[in-house]
């Protein structure tokens, strides 16, 4: 399973998503690590590396996605 991290520095928020999550959609658009309106997607990662990545982003509101529950 692949995982992605969404970083929204404006809100100080980071979320870990499974690749098949409806919010993530395997990041076919926008591409991983490309900026969108509010933030940036990072990945793909394995689960452990996704949570390690989110821990070093400097955001304070860190959670797993409540929809896909990675």
Secondary structure, DSSP 8 states (H G I E B T S, - for coil): --EEEEEETTTTEEEEEETT-TTTGGG-SS-TT-B-SS-EEEEEE-HHHHHHHHHTS--SEEEE-TTT--
